[in-house]
Amino acid sequence: MAPEERGRFEQATLPHLDAAYNLAQWLTKDQHAAEDVVQEAYYRAARYFGSFRGGDGKAWLLSVVRRAAFDWLTKQRAQLAVAFNEDTHDRGDESTNPEFLAFQKCDQAMVRKALEELPPQLREAIVLRELEGLSYQEIATVTEVPIGTVMSRIARGRQQLQVWLTALSRGEVI
């Protein structure tokens, strides 16, 4: 990589190292694996930096991290299928906001445990939206799915979080 290209690469990607690690850790649920995934993602990003056309380096980098994380999950055979469970997804009571419930009634350990219980696709959507602050369109770009799918995953993830956080706050085991 030429020195001027390297400078452009570092300027576009290095400010987002923490976000890359955060996403990788949430997807892999493993600190060491997340480090490996981020290293692999930066290697891929450097290798294919010629395809980056400017704009938002964070969204571009997180899409590379996402691909690297799911490749790792596939190799580990840990990727779970997202199963639709009518009882879990259609509770009928949407008056309780899971974020409000999480921060008002639960401690961080409970939120982390509930978030870790989500299937990878739902967990990544929630992490990208709620923890990384990406827009629905940016999440669609990162995950390479239609914006409707992003909205559905976020809604289903929030519903599952609500159910699990409510149960955890009551001391119930899920």
C-alpha positions in Angstrom: 0.0 0.0 0.0 1.4 3.4 -1.0 2.1 5.8 1.8 -0.6 8.3 0.8 -3.1 5.4 0.5 -2.0 4.1 3.9 -2.7 7.5 5.4 -6.2 7.6 3.8 -6.8 4.1 5.1 -5.8 5.0 8.7 -7.8 8.2 8.6 -10.9 6.4 7.4 -10.7 3.3 9.7 -8.7 3.9 12.9 -11.1 6.2 14.6 -13.6 3.4 14.4 -11.5 0.7 16.1 -13.5 0.7 19.3 -16.8 0.4 17.4 -15.3 -2.5 15.3 -14.2 -4.3 18.5 -17.5 -3.7 20.2 -19.5 -5.2 17.3 -17.1 -8.1 17.0 -17.4 -8.8 20.7 -21.1 -8.7 20.7 -21.3 -11.0 17.7 -18.8 -13.6 18.8 -19.5 -13.3 22.6 -15.8 -13.9 23.1 -13.1 -11.3 23.9 -10.3 -13.1 22.3 -12.3 -14.1 19.2 -13.4 -10.4 18.9 -9.7 -9.4 18.8 -9.0 -12.0 16.1 -12.1 -10.9 14.1 -11.1 -7.2 14.3 -7.6 -8.1 13.2 -8.9 -10.1 10.3 -11.4 -7.3 9.4 -8.6 -4.7 9.3 -6.5 -7.0 7.2 -9.5 -7.4 4.7 -10.2 -3.6 4.9 -6.6 -2.8 4.0 -6.6 -5.4 1.2 -9.8 -4.1 -0.3 -9.4 -0.4 0.5 -9.4 0.4 -3.2 -13.2 -0.4 -3.2 -13.8 2.3 -0.6 -15.2 5.3 -2.4 -15.1 7.7 0.5 -18.0 8.7 2.7 -18.7 7.0 6.0 -15.7 5.0 6.9 -17.5 3.6 10.0 -20.3 2.0 8.1 -17.9 0.5 5.6 -15.5 -0.8 8.2 -18.4 -2.3 10.3 -19.7 -4.1 7.3 -16.2 -5.7 6.9 -16.1 -6.5 10.6 -19.6 -8.1 10.3 -18.5 -10.3 7.5 -15.4 -11.4 9.3 -17.4 -12.1 12.5 -20.0 -14.2 10.7 -17.2 -16.1 8.9 -15.7 -16.8 12.3 -19.1 -17.9 13.6 -19.6 -20.2 10.6 -16.2 -21.8 11.2 -17.0 -22.3 14.9 -20.4 -23.7 13.9 -21.9 -21.4 16.5 -24.2 -19.5 14.3 -27.8 -20.0 15.5 -30.8 -19.9 13.3 -33.3 -17.2 14.1 -36.5 -19.0 14.9 -39.8 -17.2 15.0 -41.7 -17.9 18.1 -45.2 -16.4 18.1 -45.4 -16.4 21.9 -42.1 -14.5 22.2 -42.6 -12.1 19.4 -46.3 -11.2 19.8 -46.8 -10.3 23.5 -49.6 -7.8 22.7 -48.2 -5.3 25.2 -45.9 -2.8 23.6 -46.4 -0.1 26.2 -43.2 -1.0 28.0 -40.1 0.3 26.2 -37.3 -2.3 26.7 -34.6 0.4 26.8 -36.5 2.2 29.6 -37.1 -1.0 31.4 -33.4 -2.0 31.1 -32.1 1.2 32.5 -34.8 1.8 35.1 -35.3 -1.7 36.5 -32.3 -3.8 35.6 -28.6 -3.4 36.2 -26.0 -3.7 33.4 -25.3 -7.3 34.1 -28.9 -8.2 33.4 -28.9 -6.2 30.2 -25.7 -7.8 29.0 -27.1 -11.3 29.8 -30.3 -10.6 28.0 -28.5 -9.1 25.0 -26.2 -12.2 24.8 -29.2 -14.4 24.7 -30.4 -12.9 21.4 -29.7 -14.7 18.2 -26.7 -13.2 16.3 -28.8 -11.4 13.7 -31.0 -9.7 16.2 -28.1 -9.0 18.6 -26.1 -7.3 15.8 -29.1 -5.1 14.8 -29.6 -4.0 18.4 -25.9 -3.4 19.0 -25.5 -1.3 15.8 -28.6 0.7 16.5 -28.6 1.2 20.3 -24.9 1.0 21.2 -23.3 2.3 18.0 -26.0 4.8 17.1 -26.2 3.8 13.4 -29.3 4.8 11.4 -31.5 2.1 9.9 -30.1 2.8 6.5 -26.5 2.5 7.8 -27.4 -0.8 9.4 -28.9 -2.0 6.2 -25.6 -1.1 4.4 -23.5 -2.8 7.1 -25.6 -6.0 7.2 -26.4 -6.1 3.5 -30.1 -6.6 4.1 -33.1 -4.5 3.1 -34.1 -1.7 5.5 -37.4 -3.6 6.2 -35.4 -6.5 7.5 -33.3 -4.2 9.7 -36.5 -2.7 11.2 -38.0 -6.2 11.7 -34.8 -7.5 13.4 -34.7 -4.4 15.7 -38.3 -4.8 16.6 -38.0 -8.5 17.3 -34.8 -8.0 19.2 -36.4 -5.3 21.4 -39.4 -7.5 22.0 -37.2 -10.4 23.1 -35.2 -8.1 25.3 -38.4 -6.8 26.9 -39.6 -10.4 27.7 -36.2 -11.5 29.0 -35.5 -8.3 31.1 -39.0 -8.5 32.6 -38.4 -12.1 33.6 -34.9 -11.4 34.9 -36.1 -8.5 37.0 -38.7 -10.8 38.5 -36.1 -13.4 39.3 -37.5 -15.8 36.8 -35.1 -18.2 34.9 -35.5 -18.2 31.2 
